[in-house]
Amino acid sequence: MESEVAFQKLKSFIDQLIRVTDEEWAVHKTLLRHEQVERGGFLLRPGQVCERVSFVAGGLVRSYKTI
């Protein structure tokens, strides 16, 4: 998925929660990074510390929790 399409999906999601002006979005967009995870890939591996927030623009994500 192209980064511009992913960013537009994120903006649409955020707009459902709060109103973001075009100027605010332009500033925040400079802080975003588009990353594509291949099938079978990981957003975070066991033992890693999460240092980012992810938004899934397409596809499926499976989550595991060990107890």
C-alpha positions in Angstrom: 0.0 0.0 0.0 1.4 3.4 -0.9 2.2 5.7 2.0 -0.1 8.5 0.9 -3.1 6.1 0.9 -2.1 4.8 4.3 -1.8 8.3 5.6 -5.2 9.2 4.3 -6.7 6.2 6.0 -5.1 7.3 9.3 -6.4 10.9 8.8 -9.9 9.6 8.2 -9.7 7.5 11.3 -8.5 10.4 13.4 -11.2 12.7 11.9 -13.8 10.4 13.4 -12.4 11.1 16.8 -11.4 14.8 16.6 -11.3 17.6 14.1 -7.7 18.1 12.8 -7.1 21.1 10.5 -5.0 20.7 7.3 -2.3 22.8 9.0 -2.2 20.5 12.0 -2.2 17.4 9.9 0.7 18.7 7.8 2.8 19.2 10.9 1.9 15.8 12.4 2.4 14.0 9.1 6.1 15.0 9.1 6.5 12.9 12.3 4.9 9.8 10.7 6.7 7.0 9.0 5.1 4.4 6.7 6.2 0.9 7.3 5.0 -2.2 5.5 5.2 -5.5 7.4 5.4 -8.6 5.2 3.1 -11.5 5.7 4.4 -13.5 8.7 6.3 -10.5 9.9 6.3 -9.0 13.4 5.5 -5.5 14.6 7.2 -6.4 17.9 9.1 -9.5 19.0 9.1 -11.0 22.5 11.4 -9.1 24.8 11.4 -5.9 22.7 10.2 -2.7 24.2 7.4 -1.0 22.2 8.7 2.5 21.3 6.0 3.4 18.7 2.3 3.4 18.0 1.1 1.5 14.9 -1.9 2.0 12.7 -2.9 -0.9 10.5 -4.2 0.5 7.3 -4.9 -2.8 5.6 -4.7 -6.5 6.2 -4.9 -8.5 9.4 -3.0 -8.5 12.7 -2.8 -11.4 15.1 -2.0 -10.6 18.8 -0.6 -13.0 21.3 -0.2 -12.6 25.1 1.6 -15.1 27.3 0.4 -15.5 30.8 
